[in-house]
Amino acid sequence: MLATDPDADRVGIAMKCPDGSYELVSGNEVGALLLDYICAGRIETGTMPRNPVAVKSLVSTPLADAIAAHYGVELRNVLTGFKWIGDQIAQLEADGEVDRFIFGFEESYGYLAGPYVRDKDAIVGSMLICEMAAYYRSVGSSIKQRLEEIYAEYGRYLNKTDSFEFPGLTGMDKMAGMMAELRKNPLTEIAGINVVKAIDYKKTEETDLPAANVIAYMLEGGASVIIRPSGTEPKIKAYYTTLGQDLAEAAAKKDMLAVALKPVFE
């Protein structure tokens, strides 16, 4: 099952499982599936460009980084908002290398293949999803089976987002204070797991990206937490990525991190 939003820039799907039920597929999972499908298909047909480039938002799943590395594709992480993926296409075009761009996505159900559009496009995305589903069926597989194969190869990634709302006249000020406190007293561990790297996206000299009010924590064992206030709503989002042998282990790690971080947003 497939549906777009009214202006056809986002698309979501539910895939049929062997027992006849349907399972919703996250934006991160569809992005990983399409990246894998495009890379494998273009290599098989001999249409992969030299030095191919894929782009995703920095809050989208690092599973895509692992898939891109497997296929020898450069994966660029950009700020949240599809305009930044479009900006990467424009830069490649300015250098006369626009054909290097093969795919871009963000976890909020936005996908783009090819350089013809500079925004997420559910028309191209829907076509690709249907083509992918038809291909896997033609070889006796399915989207569900391929997703499980990807997890078996790269590890069971889980991506979850928690939102914390701060309504009222003081909401935005409270959010600003929380972010200032995190910068003043950086977290060194979360739930007993050491922070191996903290990235403050306001420090452009460290990220080579435009300044953004985002802080990312990379943890031992491959997990990460990214904290980003909304620019339009009195809301802070925490993006969790955990990695486990199976879904239950990854989910347990996410819950543990969320419980440990909850006091930060109170």
C-alpha positions as CSV (number, residue, x, y, z in Angstrom):
1,M,0.0,0.0,0.0
2,L,1.3,3.4,-0.9
3,A,0.1,7.0,-0.2
4,T,1.4,10.5,-0.8
5,D,0.5,13.7,1.0
6,P,-1.8,16.2,-1.0
7,D,1.1,18.1,-2.6
8,A,2.9,14.8,-3.5
9,D,6.3,15.5,-2.0
10,R,6.2,12.8,0.7
11,V,5.3,9.1,0.2
12,G,4.8,6.3,2.7
13,I,4.2,2.6,2.3
14,A,3.0,-0.4,4.1
15,M,4.4,-3.8,2.9
16,K,2.6,-7.1,2.9
17,C,4.1,-9.7,5.2
18,P,4.1,-13.5,4.6
19,D,1.2,-14.0,7.1
20,G,-1.0,-11.6,5.1
21,S,-0.7,-8.6,7.5
22,Y,0.7,-5.2,6.6
23,E,3.6,-3.5,8.2
24,L,4.2,0.2,8.1
25,V,7.7,1.1,6.8
26,S,9.5,4.1,8.3
27,G,11.0,6.8,6.2
28,N,14.4,5.7,7.2
29,E,13.7,2.1,6.1
30,V,12.4,3.2,2.7
31,G,15.4,5.4,2.3
32,A,17.8,2.6,3.0
33,L,15.8,0.2,0.8
34,L,15.8,2.6,-2.2
35,L,19.5,3.5,-1.8
36,D,20.4,-0.3,-1.8
37,Y,18.1,-0.9,-4.8
38,I,19.4,2.0,-6.8
39,C,23.1,1.1,-6.1
40,A,22.7,-2.6,-6.8
41,G,20.6,-1.9,-10.0
42,R,22.9,0.7,-11.4
43,I,26.0,-1.4,-10.9
44,E,24.2,-4.4,-12.5
45,T,23.2,-2.4,-15.5
46,G,26.5,-0.5,-15.8
47,T,24.9,2.9,-15.3
48,M,26.6,3.8,-12.0
49,P,28.5,7.1,-12.6
50,R,32.1,7.6,-11.5
51,N,32.4,8.8,-8.0
52,P,28.7,8.5,-7.2
53,V,27.1,10.7,-4.5
54,A,24.1,10.1,-2.3
55,V,22.8,12.7,0.2
56,K,20.8,12.5,3.4
57,S,19.8,14.7,6.3
58,L,22.0,14.3,9.3
59,V,19.1,13.1,11.5
60,S,18.4,10.2,9.0
61,T,19.6,6.7,9.7
62,P,23.3,5.9,9.6
63,L,22.3,2.6,8.1
64,A,22.5,4.5,4.8
65,D,26.2,5.3,5.5
66,A,26.9,1.6,5.8
67,I,25.0,0.8,2.6
68,A,26.7,3.6,0.7
69,A,30.2,2.4,1.9
70,H,29.4,-1.1,0.8
71,Y,28.7,0.1,-2.8
72,G,31.5,2.6,-2.9
73,V,29.2,5.6,-2.9
74,E,30.1,8.9,-1.2
75,L,27.3,9.7,1.2
76,R,27.0,13.4,2.3
77,N,25.2,14.4,5.4
78,V,23.5,17.8,5.4
79,L,21.3,19.9,7.6
80,T,17.6,19.0,8.1
81,G,15.5,20.3,5.2
82,F,15.4,19.0,1.6
83,K,16.7,22.3,0.3
84,W,20.1,21.3,1.6
85,I,20.0,18.1,-0.5
86,G,19.0,20.3,-3.4
87,D,22.0,22.5,-2.6
88,Q,24.3,19.6,-3.0
89,I,22.8,18.8,-6.4
90,A,23.3,22.5,-7.4
91,Q,27.0,22.4,-6.3
92,L,27.6,19.2,-8.4
93,E,25.9,20.9,-11.4
94,A,28.1,24.0,-11.0
95,D,31.1,21.7,-11.2
96,G,29.8,20.0,-14.3
97,E,29.2,16.8,-12.3
98,V,25.5,16.7,-11.7
99,D,25.3,13.1,-13.0
100,R,27.2,12.0,-9.9
101,F,24.1,12.5,-7.8
102,I,22.1,9.2,-7.6
103,F,19.8,9.6,-4.6
104,G,18.8,11.8,-1.7
105,F,16.4,11.2,1.2
106,E,15.3,12.4,4.7
107,E,13.7,10.4,7.4
108,S,10.4,12.4,7.1
109,Y,9.4,10.4,4.0
110,G,11.1,12.5,1.4
111,Y,13.1,10.9,-1.5
112,L,14.6,12.0,-4.8
113,A,16.5,10.2,-7.5
114,G,18.0,12.1,-10.4
115,P,18.9,15.8,-10.6
116,Y,15.7,17.0,-12.4
117,V,14.0,18.3,-9.2
118,R,15.6,20.1,-6.3
119,D,13.1,19.0,-3.7
120,K,11.6,15.7,-2.3
121,D,9.3,14.3,-5.0
122,A,6.7,11.6,-4.2
123,I,6.1,11.1,-8.0
124,V,9.6,9.8,-8.6
125,G,9.6,8.2,-5.2
126,S,6.3,6.3,-5.8
127,M,7.6,5.1,-9.2
128,L,10.8,3.8,-7.6
129,I,9.0,2.1,-4.8
130,C,6.7,0.3,-7.2
131,E,9.6,-0.6,-9.5
132,M,11.5,-2.0,-6.5
133,A,8.5,-4.0,-5.3
134,A,7.9,-5.4,-8.8
135,Y,11.6,-6.3,-9.2
136,Y,11.8,-8.2,-5.9
137,R,8.6,-10.1,-6.7
138,S,10.1,-11.0,-10.1
139,V,13.0,-12.7,-8.5
140,G,10.9,-14.5,-5.8
141,S,11.6,-12.0,-3.1
142,S,9.8,-9.0,-1.5
143,I,10.5,-5.6,0.0
144,K,10.0,-7.3,3.5
145,Q,12.6,-10.0,2.7
146,R,15.1,-7.5,1.3
147,L,14.8,-5.3,4.4
148,E,15.5,-8.3,6.6
149,E,18.5,-9.2,4.5
150,I,19.8,-5.6,4.9
151,Y,19.4,-5.8,8.7
152,A,21.1,-9.2,8.7
153,E,24.1,-7.8,6.7
154,Y,24.6,-4.4,8.5
155,G,22.9,-4.9,11.9
156,R,19.5,-4.1,13.3
157,Y,19.3,-0.3,13.3
158,L,16.4,1.3,15.1
159,N,15.5,5.0,14.5
160,K,13.0,6.7,16.8
161,T,12.1,10.3,17.5
162,D,10.8,11.8,20.7
163,S,9.2,15.3,20.8
164,F,9.0,17.5,23.8
165,E,6.6,20.5,23.7
166,F,7.1,23.8,25.5
167,P,3.9,25.8,24.9
168,G,3.1,29.3,26.1
169,L,4.9,32.6,25.9
170,T,8.0,31.3,27.7
171,G,8.3,28.1,25.6
172,M,10.9,29.3,23.1
173,D,12.9,30.9,25.9
174,K,12.9,27.6,27.9
175,M,14.1,25.7,24.8
176,A,16.9,28.2,24.2
177,G,18.0,27.8,27.8
178,M,18.1,24.0,27.5
179,M,20.3,24.2,24.4
180,A,22.5,26.8,26.1
181,E,22.9,24.5,29.1
182,L,23.9,21.5,26.9
183,R,26.6,23.6,25.3
184,K,27.8,25.0,28.6
185,N,27.9,21.6,30.3
186,P,28.3,19.0,27.5
187,L,27.0,15.5,28.2
188,T,29.9,12.9,28.7
189,E,27.6,9.9,29.1
190,I,24.0,8.9,28.6
191,A,22.6,6.0,30.5
192,G,26.1,5.0,31.5
193,I,27.2,4.8,27.9
194,N,30.2,7.1,27.1
195,V,29.9,9.9,24.6
196,V,32.8,9.3,22.2
197,K,32.1,12.4,20.1
198,A,29.8,15.5,20.5
199,I,29.1,17.6,17.5
200,D,27.8,21.2,17.9
201,Y,26.4,22.2,14.5
202,K,26.7,25.9,15.5
203,K,30.5,25.5,15.1
204,T,30.8,25.7,11.4
205,E,34.5,25.4,11.5
206,E,34.1,21.8,12.8
207,T,31.2,20.7,10.5
208,D,31.8,22.5,7.2
209,L,28.0,23.1,7.2
210,P,26.0,26.3,7.7
211,A,25.4,27.0,11.4
212,A,22.4,25.1,12.9
213,N,21.0,24.8,16.4
214,V,21.7,21.1,16.6
215,I,23.8,18.9,18.9
216,A,24.7,15.3,18.2
217,Y,26.2,12.7,20.6
218,M,27.9,9.7,19.2
219,L,28.0,6.9,21.8
220,E,30.1,3.8,22.4
221,G,28.7,0.8,20.6
222,G,27.3,2.8,17.6
223,A,24.3,4.5,19.1
224,S,23.7,8.2,18.7
225,V,21.3,10.9,19.9
226,I,20.7,14.2,18.0
227,I,18.9,17.0,19.7
228,R,17.2,19.7,17.5
229,P,14.7,22.4,18.4
230,S,12.0,23.1,15.9
231,G,12.4,26.4,14.1
232,T,8.7,26.9,13.8
233,E,7.1,25.2,16.8
234,P,7.8,25.3,20.6
235,K,9.2,21.8,20.4
236,I,12.5,20.0,20.8
237,K,13.1,16.7,19.1
238,A,15.5,14.0,20.1
239,Y,16.5,11.6,17.3
240,Y,17.7,8.2,18.6
241,T,19.6,5.6,16.6
242,T,20.4,2.3,18.3
243,L,21.9,-0.9,17.0
244,G,21.2,-4.4,18.2
245,Q,21.3,-8.0,17.3
246,D,17.6,-7.9,16.9
247,L,14.7,-5.4,17.2
248,A,14.1,-6.1,20.8
249,E,17.7,-5.3,21.8
250,A,17.8,-2.1,19.7
251,A,14.4,-1.0,21.2
252,A,15.6,-1.7,24.8
253,K,18.7,0.5,24.2
254,K,16.5,3.3,22.8
255,D,14.2,3.1,25.9
256,M,17.2,3.2,28.2
257,L,18.7,6.3,26.5
258,A,15.3,8.1,26.5
259,V,14.7,7.5,30.2
260,A,18.2,8.9,30.9
261,L,17.7,12.0,28.8
262,K,14.2,12.8,30.0
263,P,15.4,15.0,32.9
264,V,17.2,17.2,30.4
265,F,13.9,18.3,28.9
266,E,12.0,18.9,32.1
